[in-house]
Structures are given as C-alpha cells and as structure tokens.
C-alpha cells in the first residue's frame, strides 16, 4: 500500500535523530499522525527501536501515551511487542502508563509475554504492571506466554510475580482473619459471662468463627489475585504480533 507520511514520521521511523531535531526546530507537529491516521512519530520510533529518537521526541513534549486512531496501541505497546528494551526503559522513565489497554484490553505486558521478551516482562513488572490483567477474552499475560511464546523464562517470571501477589494478599487476609478470630473468642466469653450460652458451647462458637475466618483468608486472597483490570471492548480476536497483522486503513 502507499502511505503519505510526514517528514518527521519518516525521519523517526528510520532513526535519524539529528533530522528529527531539525524538523522539530522548524516547528513540525510532534504528535502528527500519518495520512492513514495510524501512528505518531513516537509510535514509529518505538516500533523500530530508535531510543535516541524517542528521547528527542519526548523532550519536544510528544504524548507518551498517544493511542493510534484505531485504539490498538500506545508507544509502550509497540516497543514491548517488538522487544525493544531500551525504548521501553525510556518510555517508562517518561511515565508511560504501564497498564495502558488497547481496544482488545491488552496491556504492554500481554504483548511482551506473548512474544517471549523476558527482559521487557521484568521491566514492566518492576514498574507495577498488573500481572493479572485480562484482555476482553479473560486471558492474562501468563496465558499469552504459555499459549504463544512458550518461553519458560517468561512463564517463570510471571508465575513468580503472581506468587508474590498471592502471598501479599494472603497475608493481608490472614491479618483480617486473625482479628476476627480474636473478636469471636471475646464474643463467646462475653456471652458465657452474661449467661447467654453455656460453657459447653464456647468451643462451638469459637470453631464457627474460625471457619468463617479461614473462608475470609481464602476468599480475600483469591479475590485480590484474580480481580480483573479495566479493559476496553473492541475487535474479536486476541492479538499477538498484532502490528504486523493489521493493515493501515485510510480514514
């Protein structure tokens, strides 16, 4: 297909940082999109791994969270998908949204996991990426890693992250459960003291409270582990290597 792109987009796509600087000094629109309203210069620089160009564009106040007109990708999505760790680092330092979602509900972590980029998976997790984020089909980054990339290093990194999430949630729930158990014991003693129940019923009351507390621990931990993230409805097929699969359409 034929695409009429701005000079800035062409320079950014080909990694010509000095040309990008000249064009920006000449007041080129840093957030301009190509003729098909697809990507900004920051998108194409990120897609092609040109970290120096990304830095120049960001200094010129390029929108770090810009979304293409079809609402599939931010620059962080395309950098993560294509395995450009240096670009991912630059974007994250510029406060790119690590949990940004596209039209399918995919986060950058989905893309990195689905394409087997363990270094980027770790970078995103360190910056707070939601390991339990789900796309519109309920698929997590771990599902993408196991189903598409089949990269055991990525799978391990995600499992370790999920384990950490569960332990944290479980500990929080256990504290709440322990408080409830103590409260239940105090209630049982109070009821006995006032003559409401007999001594024989005290263990039963405490046991009931203990079971309730145990259920709270499991329930709260499970909820914290599996609670869904915000997602955006859209097309009908999960996307991996999606940039190469999608044709740019004219507006």
C-alpha positions in Angstrom: 0.0 0.0 0.0 1.0 3.6 -0.3 1.2 5.8 2.7 1.8 9.5 2.7 3.7 10.3 5.9 5.1 13.5 7.3 8.8 14.1 7.1 9.0 13.8 10.8 7.4 10.4 10.8 9.9 9.2 8.1 12.9 10.5 10.0 11.6 9.0 13.2 10.9 5.6 11.6 14.4 5.4 10.1 16.2 6.5 13.3 17.6 9.9 12.1 17.7 11.7 15.4 19.5 14.8 14.1 17.0 15.2 11.3 14.2 14.8 13.8 15.7 17.7 15.8 16.0 19.9 12.8 12.3 19.3 11.9 11.2 19.9 15.4 13.1 23.2 15.5 11.2 24.1 12.3 8.0 23.5 14.3 7.0 20.2 12.9 4.0 18.8 14.7 5.5 16.3 17.2 2.2 14.5 17.5 1.2 14.4 13.9 -0.2 11.1 12.5 0.4 9.7 9.1 -2.1 10.0 6.3 -4.0 6.9 7.4 -4.3 8.3 11.0 -2.4 5.4 12.4 0.8 6.1 14.3 2.5 9.2 15.6 6.3 9.7 15.2 6.7 8.4 18.7 4.9 5.2 17.8 7.1 4.5 14.7 10.3 5.4 16.6 9.3 3.0 19.4 8.2 0.3 16.9 11.6 0.3 15.3 13.7 0.5 18.4 15.2 4.0 18.0 15.7 5.0 21.6 17.6 8.2 20.8 14.8 9.4 18.6 12.2 8.5 21.3 14.2 10.7 23.7 14.3 13.6 21.3 10.5 13.4 20.7 9.7 13.2 24.4 11.9 16.3 25.1 9.7 18.0 22.5 6.6 17.0 24.5 5.4 14.1 22.4 2.4 12.5 24.0 4.0 9.4 25.7 0.6 7.8 26.0 -0.7 8.6 22.5 -3.1 6.0 21.0 -3.3 5.3 17.3 -6.6 6.2 15.7 -7.8 2.6 15.8 -7.1 2.5 19.5 -4.9 -0.6 19.5 -1.5 0.7 20.7 0.4 3.2 22.8 4.1 3.6 22.1 4.8 1.3 25.0 2.7 -1.4 23.5 4.7 -1.4 20.2 8.1 -1.2 22.0 7.1 -4.1 24.3 5.7 -6.2 21.4 8.8 -5.8 19.3 11.3 -6.4 22.1 13.0 -3.0 22.3 14.0 -2.9 25.9 16.0 0.3 25.7 12.9 2.1 24.3 10.7 0.6 27.0 13.1 2.0 29.6 13.0 5.5 28.1 9.2 5.4 27.9 8.8 4.2 31.5 11.1 6.9 32.7 8.8 9.4 30.9 5.9 7.9 33.0 4.2 6.0 30.2 1.2 4.2 31.5 2.5 0.7 32.3 -1.1 -0.7 32.4 -2.5 1.0 29.3 -5.1 -1.1 27.5 -5.9 -1.2 23.8 -9.2 -2.0 22.1 -8.7 -5.7 22.9 -7.9 -5.0 26.5 -4.3 -6.0 26.1 -1.6 -4.3 28.2 2.1 -4.0 27.2 2.7 -6.9 29.5 0.4 -9.1 27.4 2.4 -8.2 24.3 5.9 -8.7 25.9 4.8 -12.0 27.4 3.1 -13.2 24.2 6.3 -12.6 22.2 8.7 -14.0 24.7 10.6 -10.9 25.7 11.6 -11.8 29.3 13.7 -8.7 29.8 10.8 -6.4 29.0 8.4 -8.5 31.1 10.7 -8.0 34.1 11.0 -4.2 33.3 7.2 -3.9 33.2 6.7 -5.9 36.4 9.2 -3.8 38.2 7.3 -0.7 37.2 4.0 -2.1 38.6 2.5 -3.9 35.6 -0.6 -5.8 36.6 0.4 -9.5 36.2 -3.3 -10.5 36.5 -4.6 -8.1 33.8 -7.1 -9.8 31.5 -7.9 -9.0 27.9 -11.5 -9.0 26.6 -11.4 -12.8 26.4 -10.2 -13.2 30.0 -6.6 -14.0 29.0 -3.8 -13.0 31.3 -0.2 -12.3 30.3 0.6 -15.8 31.6 -1.9 -17.3 29.2 -0.2 -15.4 26.4 3.2 -16.6 27.5 2.1 -20.2 27.6 -0.1 -20.2 24.6 2.0 -18.1 22.1 5.6 -17.6 23.1 6.1 -20.8 25.1 9.1 -19.2 26.7 9.8 -20.8 30.1 11.8 -17.8 31.4 8.7 -15.6 30.8 6.4 -18.1 32.3 8.6 -18.3 35.4 8.8 -14.6 35.8 5.0 -14.2 35.6 4.4 -17.2 38.0 6.9 -15.6 40.4 5.1 -12.3 40.2 1.7 -14.0 40.6 3.0 -15.9 43.6 4.2 -12.6 45.2 0.7 -11.1 44.6 -0.9 -14.1 46.3 1.3 -14.1 49.3 0.8 -10.4 49.8 -3.0 -10.8 49.5 -3.0 -13.9 51.7 -1.0 -12.2 54.5 -3.4 -9.2 54.4 -6.4 -11.6 54.6 -4.8 -13.6 57.4 -4.4 -10.5 59.5 -8.1 -9.7 59.0 -8.9 -13.4 59.8 -6.9 -13.3 62.9 -8.6 -10.2 64.1 -12.0 -11.8 63.5 -10.9 -15.0 65.4 -9.9 -12.9 68.4 -13.1 -11.0 68.2 -15.1 -14.2 68.0 -13.4 -15.6 71.1 -14.1 -12.4 73.0 -17.8 -12.6 72.0 -18.0 -16.2 73.1 -16.5 -15.3 76.5 -18.8 -12.4 76.9 -21.9 -14.5 76.1 -20.8 -17.1 78.6 -20.2 -14.4 81.3 -23.7 -13.0 80.8 -25.3 -16.4 80.9 -26.4 -16.3 77.2 -24.5 -19.6 76.4 -23.2 -22.5 78.5 -19.5 -23.4 78.8 -20.0 -26.3 76.5 -21.0 -24.0 73.7 -17.9 -21.8 73.8 -15.7 -24.2 71.7 -18.5 -24.4 69.1 -18.8 -20.6 68.8 -15.1 -20.2 68.5 -14.9 -23.0 65.9 -17.7 -21.3 63.8 -15.7 -18.1 63.9 -12.5 -19.9 63.0 -14.2 -21.4 59.9 -15.5 -18.0 58.9 -12.1 -16.5 59.3 -10.5 -19.3 57.2 -13.0 -18.6 54.5 -12.2 -14.9 54.7 -8.5 -15.7 54.2 -9.1 -17.8 51.1 -11.8 -15.6 49.7 -9.9 -12.3 50.1 -6.6 -13.7 48.8 -8.3 -15.3 45.8 -10.2 -12.0 45.0 -7.0 -10.0 45.3 -5.2 -12.4 43.0 -7.9 -12.7 40.3 -9.7 -9.4 40.4 -10.0 -8.0 36.8 -8.3 -4.9 35.5 -10.0 -2.3 33.4 -10.4 -3.2 29.7 -11.7 -1.8 26.5 -14.1 -3.6 24.2 -13.2 -4.0 20.6 -12.4 -6.5 17.9 -13.0 -10.2 18.0 -9.6 -11.9 18.0 -6.7 -11.9 20.6 -3.7 -10.0 19.2 -0.1 -11.1 19.3 2.4 -9.7 16.7 -0.6 -7.5 16.0 1.2 -4.7 14.3 2.4 -6.9 11.5 -1.1 -8.5 11.2 -3.1 -5.3 11.0 -3.1 -3.2 7.7 -3.3 0.5 8.0 -6.6 1.7 6.6 -7.4 5.1 5.2 -9.8 7.3 7.0 
